Amino acid sequence: MPSPDWEDLGAFLQTDDFAVEATIVSAEGASRSVSGIFDEPFLDAQLGEYSFDGAQPRFTARAADLAGVQRRDEVTIGGVVYLALGDPQNDGTGMAVLPLVKQEAGGAAF
């Protein structure tokens, strides 16, 4: 596979390679499809007597494709519904990371 052309980030986000298709539905009901990288690393953190261990899902895509995504917008990836935890975090390269939380059956996860 040739090196990605960084002038065209879309070359890096082809669904026949590493990327997946996500459907984003805003609070107003507008729906769009976005190609990006889904990652669900395990997080194990402790602060004093409090500890957390679990998944920290996130979706990385072109910043322009994630523009306008807001907290609690629905993001469906592989048939699983997630909610955006906040606004996309631009990384300065034209890409952005959208932190997610899995939606619980019957309601929001947060």
Rosetta silent file (secondary structure, phi, psi, omega in degrees, C-alpha in Angstrom):
SEQUENCE: MPSPDWEDLGAFLQTDDFAVEATIVSAEGASRSVSGIFDEPFLDAQLGEYSFDGAQPRFTARAADLAGVQRRDEVTIGGVVYLALGDPQNDGTGMAVLPLVKQEAGGAAF
SCORE:     score description
SCORE:     0.000 S_00000001
   1 L     0.000  131.022  179.527    0.000    0.000    0.000 S_00000001
   2 L   -70.136  159.653  177.633    1.461    3.401   -0.920 S_00000001
   3 L   -62.875  143.711  178.594    2.040    6.065    1.720 S_00000001
   4 L   -66.481  145.877  175.607   -0.993    8.265    2.356 S_00000001
   5 L   -85.770  109.157 -174.268   -1.029   11.672    0.704 S_00000001
   6 L   -68.672  -13.084  173.328   -1.276   14.050    3.668 S_00000001
   7 L   -72.985  -24.641  179.139   -2.744   16.723    1.426 S_00000001
   8 L  -123.551   92.274 -178.281   -5.764   14.424    1.064 S_00000001
   9 H   -63.110  -20.660  178.504   -6.623   12.924    4.455 S_00000001
  10 H   -61.571  -27.623  178.159   -9.397   10.957    2.768 S_00000001
  11 H   -64.511  -28.476  179.174   -6.734    8.627    1.353 S_00000001
  12 L   -81.387  -20.023 -172.680   -5.961    7.575    4.933 S_00000001
  13 L  -108.980   36.637  177.510   -9.627    7.027    5.799 S_00000001
  14 L   -77.623  132.418 -177.261  -10.629    4.446    3.190 S_00000001
  15 L   -71.284  -12.823  175.553  -13.055    1.869    4.591 S_00000001
  16 L   -84.402   -2.657  175.493  -11.311   -0.933    2.696 S_00000001
  17 L  -109.175 -101.477 -174.949   -8.218   -0.313    4.856 S_00000001
  18 L  -104.131  -22.283 -171.358   -8.525    0.766    8.518 S_00000001
  19 L   -78.126  160.409  174.342  -11.493    3.105    8.550 S_00000001
  20 E  -128.669  162.464  177.773  -15.126    2.380    9.357 S_00000001
  21 E   -95.736  132.283  176.964  -18.298    4.228    8.478 S_00000001
  22 E  -119.686  143.083  173.973  -20.129    6.020   11.284 S_00000001
  23 E  -106.420  123.377 -178.810  -23.593    7.556   11.142 S_00000001
  24 E  -109.118  126.601  178.274  -23.913   10.731   13.186 S_00000001
  25 E  -118.310  120.738 -178.887  -27.374   11.990   14.161 S_00000001
  26 L   -77.449  169.419  178.289  -27.603   15.450   15.684 S_00000001
  27 L   -60.596  -27.271  178.735  -30.060   16.476   18.389 S_00000001
  28 L   -81.043   -8.744  178.469  -32.117   18.127   15.625 S_00000001
  29 L    98.282   -0.588  177.703  -32.341   14.794   13.764 S_00000001
  30 L   -71.385  134.128 -176.842  -29.948   15.588   10.887 S_00000001
  31 E  -118.835  143.008  175.672  -28.034   12.466    9.843 S_00000001
  32 E  -151.202  154.743  177.296  -24.718   12.101    8.009 S_00000001
  33 E  -103.089  139.171 -178.497  -22.133    9.411    7.343 S_00000001
  34 E  -135.217  136.688  176.102  -18.481    9.954    8.225 S_00000001
  35 E   -94.088  134.633 -179.264  -15.474    7.757    7.555 S_00000001
  36 E  -168.748 -174.290 -178.820  -12.944    7.467   10.396 S_00000001
  37 E  -105.801  122.696  176.867  -10.952    5.273   12.763 S_00000001
  38 E   -98.333  134.138 -179.724  -12.783    3.736   15.732 S_00000001
  39 E  -138.188  140.348  179.929  -10.707    2.838   18.761 S_00000001
  40 L  -135.194   69.046 -178.370  -11.814    1.469   22.140 S_00000001
  41 L   -71.349  156.506  178.038   -8.765    1.287   24.390 S_00000001
  42 E   -85.447  136.134 -179.539   -9.005    0.028   27.947 S_00000001
  43 E  -119.427  129.468  176.869   -8.560    2.667   30.655 S_00000001
  44 E  -129.219  106.359 -175.636   -7.494    1.885   34.211 S_00000001
  45 E  -129.772  151.027  178.804   -7.213    4.995   36.372 S_00000001
  46 E  -140.047  136.473  176.406   -7.111    5.676   40.097 S_00000001
  47 E  -133.614  103.137 -176.162   -7.467    8.903   42.056 S_00000001
  48 L    61.775 -125.801 -179.580   -7.088    8.384   45.781 S_00000001
  49 L   -86.494   -4.358 -179.463   -9.658    5.804   46.857 S_00000001
  50 E   -95.396  138.237  177.419  -11.606    6.100   43.602 S_00000001
  51 E  -137.349  154.097  178.414  -10.803    3.893   40.663 S_00000001
  52 E  -137.988  133.185  170.208  -12.159    3.416   37.173 S_00000001
  53 E  -140.367  131.729 -178.072  -11.543    0.659   34.714 S_00000001
  54 E   170.561 -174.845 -178.704  -13.370    0.308   31.462 S_00000001
  55 E   -83.011  149.241  175.461  -13.385    1.180   27.808 S_00000001
  56 L  -126.842   76.776 -176.196  -12.780    4.680   26.509 S_00000001
  57 L   -67.413  148.426  178.252  -14.172    4.583   22.944 S_00000001
  58 E  -152.863  154.953 -178.800  -13.250    7.323   20.493 S_00000001
  59 E  -126.543  123.946 -178.943  -13.693    8.102   16.819 S_00000001
  60 E  -109.673  128.285 -178.885  -10.986    9.891   14.820 S_00000001
  61 E  -150.821  178.789  175.445  -11.890   11.576   11.533 S_00000001
  62 E   -60.537  136.871  179.730  -11.219   14.690    9.483 S_00000001
  63 H   -56.989  -38.414 -179.977  -11.925   17.752   11.605 S_00000001
  64 H   -63.997  -34.595 -179.996  -14.101   19.147    8.814 S_00000001
  65 H   -73.317  -26.952 -179.676  -16.246   15.978    8.852 S_00000001
  66 H   -96.394   -0.274  179.558  -16.775   16.213   12.616 S_00000001
  67 L   -58.312  134.141  178.361  -17.489   19.959   12.617 S_00000001
  68 L    90.185   -9.589  176.669  -20.746   20.714   14.387 S_00000001
  69 L   -69.119  134.167 -177.427  -20.894   17.473   16.373 S_00000001
  70 L  -125.963  164.961  177.514  -22.009   18.267   19.897 S_00000001
  71 L   -50.938  134.387  177.731  -22.297   16.516   23.234 S_00000001
  72 L    78.748    2.902  171.035  -25.007   13.825   23.219 S_00000001
  73 L   -66.641  144.515 -179.345  -25.200   13.515   19.420 S_00000001
  74 E   -83.702  136.335  177.471  -25.686    9.854   18.471 S_00000001
  75 E  -128.528  113.863 -179.268  -22.846    8.074   16.673 S_00000001
  76 E  -102.801  123.383 -179.320  -23.613    4.587   15.330 S_00000001
  77 E  -131.119  120.359  178.798  -20.625    2.401   14.488 S_00000001
  78 L    59.193   32.687  179.163  -21.045   -1.247   13.514 S_00000001
  79 L    82.532   -1.951  179.137  -24.634   -1.259   14.751 S_00000001
  80 E  -102.081  132.416 -178.548  -23.653   -0.013   18.225 S_00000001
  81 E   -95.446  127.873  176.207  -24.983    3.388   19.343 S_00000001
  82 E  -118.884  161.444  172.678  -22.621    5.737   21.170 S_00000001
  83 E  -115.314  141.704  176.018  -23.140    9.281   22.414 S_00000001
  84 E   -69.362  130.243  178.751  -20.617   12.062   21.893 S_00000001
  85 L   -79.615  -18.261 -178.904  -19.100   13.019   25.256 S_00000001
  86 L  -176.753 -167.013  177.941  -18.249   16.491   24.044 S_00000001
  87 L   -71.550  154.209  174.771  -17.090   18.482   21.065 S_00000001
  88 L   -60.589  143.759 -179.492  -14.473   16.970   18.729 S_00000001
  89 E  -102.476  104.528 -179.853  -10.907   17.686   19.839 S_00000001
  90 E   -66.617  138.617 -179.087   -8.875   19.023   16.889 S_00000001
  91 L  -103.273    2.860  176.659   -5.288   17.789   16.864 S_00000001
  92 L    88.165   -1.122 -179.716   -3.869   20.488   14.568 S_00000001
  93 L  -110.497    3.827 -174.461   -3.252   18.175   11.600 S_00000001
  94 L    99.657   -3.600  178.548   -6.721   18.365   10.073 S_00000001
  95 E  -108.269  160.083  177.309   -7.925   15.435   12.161 S_00000001
  96 E  -142.820  151.627  179.087  -10.111   15.452   15.270 S_00000001
  97 E  -112.400  129.578  178.916  -10.902   12.942   18.015 S_00000001
  98 E  -110.465  109.735  177.553  -14.467   12.526   19.236 S_00000001
  99 E   -71.612  139.973 -175.767  -14.729   10.909   22.687 S_00000001
 100 E  -126.793  162.728  170.519  -17.699    8.539   22.956 S_00000001
 101 E  -138.728  137.816 -178.512  -19.683    6.622   25.527 S_00000001
 102 E   -67.723  132.448  178.656  -21.794    3.571   24.739 S_00000001
 103 L   -76.250  131.317  179.033  -25.506    4.278   24.976 S_00000001
 104 E   -79.891  151.304  178.217  -27.208    2.066   27.510 S_00000001
 105 L   -59.967  129.715  176.624  -30.412    0.240   26.597 S_00000001
 106 L    84.794    4.169  178.592  -33.408    2.421   27.360 S_00000001
 107 E   167.587 -177.718 -177.360  -31.526    5.676   27.807 S_00000001
 108 L   -74.629  156.453  178.421  -28.379    7.695   27.855 S_00000001
 109 L   -86.721  -11.135 -179.509  -25.175    6.548   29.483 S_00000001
 110 L  -147.436    0.000    0.000  -24.634    9.966   31.073 S_00000001
